[in-house]
């Protein structure tokens, strides 16, 4: 029995929570013991002395502040002060706050190096780190959008030891994008949006890793809005096997834009402006959730032009319609437009 108790004690001693609890209990015991001793021995000589005064004297003494407004005068009170404050209290106080400071420092370091759990709600998770300029630009764009301005961003990456930049409301979790515990430390259950970027623009296996990461994300939070970056158009089939709200073929879009700019100068500048939240009017989308009486999209677009809202496209299922003179709204359509701010479908209809 004695051996079992010693083993259990050694195990508990190495648990920081147990040690802190034990030291806090010892600290409270010292304060209470000195207060009772002080009141018991010095109380009869000073009828105005209360337990609150004794408690104040004990706390001030154990913190080594010592204002001098109260002091032990009887032999019993002085002995109590020596035992509970000098012998036991000061060492307990020093150990307790020393461990507390170490714990806070360790938590800060763990957070800086991505090993701590991030406590956040309704936040955005960015998975993978293809480069600092890419991730910084993405965060800046998100922060420029009123819908995401106040949301916390959590960057999940395996190759980084710590984020090379410090931004307000941006946290870091280090770990494999294929492991569930990585996303659990990023509080994926309470997140609202996940962007899964390419691992690297030179990595030929990036699309496979991105698709596999989305599969893990779906298992942990099936309601999360997921947007993925696809490097090679030939790999789109990988994303059909997982639930993904949108797949962005970044390299294909860049190639198309470069080719277009050669033939039609100015297109790249226009695309840069309307896809940025930080300059000029911006591209927005809204979902048709209520049908107008008789309007076609063409009628709607004509009215909106007078209010500086330009309807560019209507997405219906997998098809994008840029010519919609005979197209009538249906529930679930996604209307893409350029405007000075985000508008809901009801706002568009009643402008």
C-alpha positions in Angstrom: 0.0 0.0 0.0 2.8 2.4 0.9 4.6 1.7 -2.4 1.3 2.4 -4.3 0.9 5.7 -2.5 4.4 6.8 -3.3 4.0 6.0 -7.0 0.7 7.9 -7.1 2.3 10.9 -5.3 5.3 11.0 -7.8 2.9 10.9 -10.7 0.7 13.7 -9.3 3.8 15.8 -8.4 4.7 15.9 -12.1 1.3 17.2 -13.0 1.4 21.0 -13.1 -2.2 21.4 -12.3 -1.9 19.3 -9.2 1.2 21.2 -8.0 -0.5 24.6 -8.6 -3.6 23.5 -6.7 -1.5 22.1 -3.9 0.5 25.3 -3.6 -2.6 27.5 -3.7 -4.2 25.4 -1.0 -1.0 25.7 1.1 -1.0 29.5 0.5 -4.6 29.8 1.7 -3.8 27.6 4.7 -0.9 29.8 5.7 -3.0 33.0 5.4 -5.9 31.5 7.3 -3.6 30.0 10.0 -1.8 33.3 10.6 -5.0 35.2 10.6 -6.5 32.9 13.3 -3.3 33.0 15.4 -3.0 36.7 15.2 -6.6 37.3 16.1 -6.5 34.7 18.9 -3.4 36.1 20.7 -3.6 39.8 19.9 -7.4 40.1 19.9 -7.9 40.2 23.7 -5.5 43.2 24.0 -7.2 45.1 21.1 -11.1 44.7 21.2 -11.4 46.6 17.9 -9.3 44.0 16.0 -11.5 42.0 13.5 -10.9 38.9 11.4 -10.8 41.2 8.4 -7.9 43.1 10.0 -6.1 39.8 10.7 -6.6 38.7 7.1 -5.3 42.0 5.8 -2.2 41.7 8.0 -1.6 38.1 6.8 -1.9 38.9 3.1 0.3 42.0 3.3 2.9 40.1 5.3 3.0 37.1 3.0 3.5 39.4 0.0 6.4 41.1 1.8 4.8 44.5 1.3 4.4 45.2 5.1 2.6 48.5 5.4 3.2 48.5 9.2 -0.3 49.5 10.1 -0.7 46.2 11.9 1.9 44.1 13.6 2.1 41.1 16.0 2.7 42.2 19.6 2.1 39.0 21.7 4.5 36.1 21.8 1.9 33.7 20.3 1.1 36.0 17.4 4.8 36.5 16.7 5.4 32.7 16.7 2.4 32.3 14.4 3.8 34.9 12.0 7.2 33.2 12.0 5.7 29.7 11.3 2.8 30.6 8.9 4.4 33.6 7.1 8.2 33.4 7.3 8.8 29.6 7.3 5.8 28.3 5.2 4.1 31.3 3.6 7.0 33.1 1.8 8.4 30.0 0.2 4.9 28.8 -0.9 4.0 32.3 -2.2 7.3 32.4 -4.2 6.8 28.9 -5.7 3.2 29.5 -6.6 3.6 32.7 -8.5 6.8 31.5 -10.0 5.0 28.5 -11.5 2.1 30.7 -12.5 4.4 33.0 -14.4 6.1 30.0 -16.1 2.7 28.7 -17.1 1.6 31.9 -18.7 4.9 32.3 -20.4 4.8 28.7 -21.7 1.2 29.3 -23.0 2.3 32.4 -24.9 5.3 30.6 -26.4 3.1 27.6 -27.4 0.7 29.9 -29.0 3.5 31.7 -30.9 4.8 28.4 -32.2 1.4 27.1 -33.1 1.1 24.4 -30.5 -1.7 25.8 -28.3 -5.4 25.5 -28.9 -7.0 28.6 -30.4 -10.3 29.6 -28.7 -12.3 31.3 -31.4 -15.8 31.3 -32.8 -17.2 32.2 -36.3 -13.6 32.5 -37.5 -11.8 31.9 -40.8 -9.3 29.1 -41.2 -6.6 29.3 -43.8 -5.0 25.9 -44.5 -1.5 25.7 -45.9 1.1 28.4 -46.4 2.3 28.8 -50.0 4.2 32.0 -49.2 4.1 35.1 -47.0 3.0 37.5 -49.7 0.2 35.2 -50.8 -1.2 34.7 -47.3 -0.7 38.4 -46.2 -2.5 39.5 -49.4 -5.4 37.1 -48.7 -5.7 38.3 -45.1 -5.7 41.9 -46.1 -8.4 41.3 -48.7 -10.5 39.5 -46.1 -10.1 42.3 -43.6 -11.1 44.9 -46.2 -14.5 43.1 -46.6 -17.0 44.3 -44.1 -18.4 40.8 -43.7 -15.1 39.5 -42.4 -13.4 42.6 -40.9 -13.9 41.6 -37.3 -13.4 37.9 -37.7 -10.4 36.1 -36.3 -8.2 34.3 -38.8 -6.4 31.1 -37.9 -3.5 30.0 -40.2 -2.9 26.2 -40.3 0.5 25.1 -41.7 2.9 22.2 -41.2 6.2 23.5 -42.5 6.2 26.8 -40.5 7.7 27.0 -37.0 5.9 30.3 -36.4 4.2 33.0 -38.4 6.7 35.4 -39.9 4.4 38.3 -39.3 2.2 39.5 -36.4 -1.3 40.8 -37.0 -4.2 41.5 -34.7 -6.7 38.7 -34.5 -4.5 36.3 -36.5 -3.5 33.0 -34.8 -1.3 30.1 -35.9 -1.7 26.4 -35.5 1.2 24.2 -36.5 0.4 20.7 -37.7 -0.4 18.4 -40.6 -3.5 19.4 -42.6 -4.3 15.6 -42.8 -4.6 15.2 -39.0 -7.8 15.8 -37.1 -6.1 17.1 -34.0 -4.6 20.0 -36.0 -8.1 21.2 -36.9 -9.4 20.6 -33.4 -6.7 23.0 -32.1 -7.9 25.5 -34.7 -11.5 25.1 -33.2 -12.9 24.0 -36.5 -16.2 23.0 -34.9 -17.0 26.7 -34.4 -15.4 28.1 -37.6 -17.5 29.6 -40.3 -15.2 29.5 -43.4 -12.2 27.5 -44.5 -9.8 28.4 -47.4 -7.6 25.5 -48.4 -4.6 26.9 -50.3 -2.0 25.0 -52.4 0.8 23.7 -50.3 3.3 25.2 -52.8 3.1 26.4 -56.3 5.9 24.0 -57.3 4.4 20.9 -55.5 2.9 18.5 -58.0 1.1 16.7 -55.2 -0.5 19.8 -53.9 -4.0 19.2 -55.3 -4.1 15.7 -53.8 -3.1 17.0 -50.4 -5.7 19.8 -50.7 -8.5 17.4 -51.6 -7.4 15.0 -48.8 -7.4 17.9 -46.3 -11.0 18.8 -47.3 -12.0 15.3 -46.7 -10.7 15.5 -43.1 -12.4 18.9 -42.7 -15.8 17.5 -43.9 -15.6 14.8 -41.3 -15.0 17.3 -38.5 -17.5 20.0 -39.6 -19.9 19.0 -42.4 -21.6 22.5 -42.4 -18.4 24.5 -42.9 -18.2 26.6 -46.1 -15.0 25.3 -47.9 -13.2 27.1 -50.7 -10.2 25.2 -52.3 -7.4 26.3 -54.6 -6.6 23.9 -57.5 -3.3 24.3 -59.3 -3.9 21.8 -62.2 -7.2 21.8 -64.0 -6.7 18.1 -64.8 -7.0 17.4 -61.0 -10.6 18.7 -60.7 -11.8 15.2 -60.4 -10.1 15.0 -57.0 -12.5 17.6 -55.7 -15.6 15.9 -57.0 -15.2 13.2 -54.4 -15.3 15.7 -51.5 -17.8 18.3 -50.4 -16.4 21.6 -51.5 -18.4 24.8 -52.0 -16.0 26.2 -54.6 -12.8 25.3 -56.4 -10.7 28.1 -57.6 -8.3 27.2 -60.5 -5.8 29.9 -59.7 -3.1 29.1 -62.3 -5.7 28.7 -65.0 -7.2 32.1 -64.2 -3.8 33.8 -64.2 -2.9 32.2 -67.6 -6.3 33.3 -69.0 -5.8 36.8 -67.8 -2.2 37.1 -69.1 -3.4 35.9 -72.5 -6.4 38.3 -72.5 -4.2 41.3 -71.6 -2.0 40.7 -74.6 -5.0 41.0 -77.0 -7.1 43.4 -75.0 -4.9 45.8 -72.9 -6.7 47.1 -69.8 -8.6 43.9 -68.9 -6.0 43.0 -66.2 -6.4 46.4 -64.6 -10.2 46.1 -64.5 -10.0 42.5 -63.0 -7.6 43.7 -60.4 -9.9 46.5 -59.3 -13.2 44.6 -59.3 -11.8 41.6 -57.4 -10.2 43.7 -54.7 -12.0 44.9 -51.6 -9.5 47.7 -51.2 -9.9 49.6 -54.4 -12.9 50.9 -56.3 -16.2 48.9 -56.8 -16.0 45.2 -56.1 -17.5 42.0 -57.4 -20.3 40.6 -55.2 -22.8 37.8 -55.4 -26.2 37.2 -54.0 -28.6 34.2 -54.0 -32.1 34.5 -55.4 -34.4 33.5 -52.6 -37.7 35.2 -53.7 -39.1 35.4 -57.2 -40.1 38.8 -58.7 -43.5 39.0 -60.4 -42.6 39.4 -64.1 -39.0 40.6 -64.3 -36.3 39.0 -66.4 -32.7 39.5 -65.5 -32.4 41.9 -68.4 -35.1 44.1 -66.9 -33.4 44.0 -63.5 -30.0 44.8 -65.0 -31.3 47.9 -66.9 -32.8 49.3 -63.7 -29.7 48.7 -61.7 -27.4 50.4 -64.2 -29.0 53.7 -63.3 -27.9 53.1 -59.7 -24.3 52.2 -60.6 -24.8 48.4 -60.1 -23.7 46.3 -63.0 -25.0 42.8 -63.4 -22.3 40.7 -65.0 -23.4 37.1 -64.8 -26.1 34.7 -63.5 -24.9 31.2 -62.2 -27.5 28.5 -62.4 -26.2 25.1 -61.4 -23.0 24.5 -63.2 -23.7 27.0 -66.0 -22.7 30.7 -66.0 -25.0 33.0 -68.1 -23.5 36.3 -69.3 -26.3 36.7 -71.8 -29.6 36.7 -69.9 -32.1 38.7 -71.9 -34.6 35.9 -71.9 -33.6 34.4 -68.5 -36.1 34.7 -65.7 -35.0 34.4 -62.0 -35.3 31.0 -60.3 -34.7 30.3 -56.7 -31.1 29.2 -56.1 -29.6 31.4 -58.9 -26.5 33.3 -58.0 -26.4 36.8 -59.4 -22.8 38.3 -59.8 -22.7 42.1 -59.9 -20.3 45.0 -59.5 -21.2 47.6 -56.9 -19.9 49.9 -54.3 -21.1 47.6 -51.5 -22.6 44.2 -50.8 -26.4 44.0 -51.5 -28.8 41.2 -50.8 -31.3 40.0 -53.4 -34.1 41.9 -51.8 -32.0 45.1 -52.0 -31.3 44.5 -55.7 -35.0 44.0 -56.5 -36.1 47.2 -54.7 -33.3 49.6 -55.8 
